[in-house]
Amino acid sequence: MNSNDFYQLAAELNVMNFTKSKPNYADLARKYGVDYRTVKKYHEGYKGKPRNRAKPSRLDPYKELIIEKLSIPRISRKGVGLV
């Protein structure tokens, strides 16, 4: 489903929500070329995958220690243990 089809499907589902009529998922799925469960998912409020995840780095707990060790003159990344 391309983005234009998604917007058309979302608009059609919004109209059905506004008129309080139950959408025919199978008919809409045939019209837009997707599975009926996809239409149902979007009708129930799915907005799509998030653009990015708020996943912390594995090195976050050691960030202060790494910065402290890198401030030592003439130390390499290997000496700090980052390689």
C-alpha positions as CSV (number, residue, x, y, z in Angstrom):
1,M,0.0,0.0,0.0
2,N,1.5,3.3,-1.0
3,S,1.1,6.5,1.1
4,N,-1.6,7.9,-1.1
5,D,-3.7,4.7,-0.6
6,F,-3.1,4.9,3.1
7,Y,-4.5,8.5,3.2
8,Q,-7.5,7.5,1.1
9,L,-8.2,4.5,3.4
10,A,-7.8,6.7,6.5
11,A,-10.1,9.3,5.1
12,E,-12.7,6.7,4.3
13,L,-12.5,5.2,7.8
14,N,-12.8,8.6,9.3
15,V,-16.0,9.2,7.4
16,M,-17.3,5.9,8.6
17,N,-16.4,6.8,12.2
18,F,-18.1,10.2,11.9
19,T,-21.3,8.6,10.6
20,K,-21.0,5.8,13.2
21,S,-21.3,3.1,10.6
22,K,-19.3,-0.1,10.8
23,P,-16.8,-0.5,7.9
24,N,-16.8,-3.6,5.8
25,Y,-13.2,-4.6,6.3
26,A,-13.2,-7.2,3.5
27,D,-14.6,-4.8,0.9
28,L,-12.1,-2.1,1.8
29,A,-9.3,-4.6,1.7
30,R,-10.2,-5.6,-1.8
31,K,-10.5,-2.0,-2.9
32,Y,-7.1,-1.0,-1.6
33,G,-5.3,-4.4,-2.2
34,V,-4.5,-5.2,1.4
35,D,-5.5,-7.8,4.0
36,Y,-8.7,-7.2,5.9
37,R,-6.7,-7.3,9.2
38,T,-4.7,-4.4,8.0
39,V,-7.8,-2.4,7.4
40,K,-9.1,-3.3,10.8
41,K,-5.8,-2.4,12.4
42,Y,-5.9,1.1,10.9
43,H,-9.6,1.5,11.9
44,E,-8.6,0.7,15.5
45,G,-6.1,3.6,15.5
46,Y,-2.8,2.2,14.3
47,K,-0.5,5.1,13.1
48,G,2.4,3.1,11.6
49,K,5.8,2.3,12.9
50,P,7.7,5.0,14.8
51,R,10.5,6.7,12.9
52,N,13.0,5.9,15.6
53,R,13.3,4.0,18.8
54,A,14.3,5.5,22.2
55,K,16.8,2.7,22.8
56,P,19.7,3.5,25.1
57,S,23.2,2.7,24.1
58,R,25.0,-0.2,25.9
59,L,27.8,2.2,26.7
60,D,25.6,4.8,28.4
61,P,26.4,3.6,32.0
62,Y,30.1,4.0,31.2
63,K,29.9,7.4,29.4
64,E,31.4,9.4,32.3
65,L,34.3,6.9,32.7
66,I,35.0,6.9,29.0
67,I,35.1,10.8,28.9
68,E,37.3,10.8,31.9
69,K,39.8,8.4,30.4
70,L,39.8,10.1,27.0
71,S,40.8,13.4,28.7
72,I,44.1,11.8,29.8
73,P,46.9,13.2,27.5
74,R,48.3,10.9,24.8
75,I,45.9,8.0,25.4
76,S,44.4,6.1,22.5
77,R,41.1,4.4,22.0
78,K,42.8,1.1,22.5
79,G,44.2,2.2,25.8
80,V,40.7,3.2,27.0
81,G,39.4,-0.1,25.9
82,L,37.0,1.1,23.1
83,V,38.5,-1.1,20.4
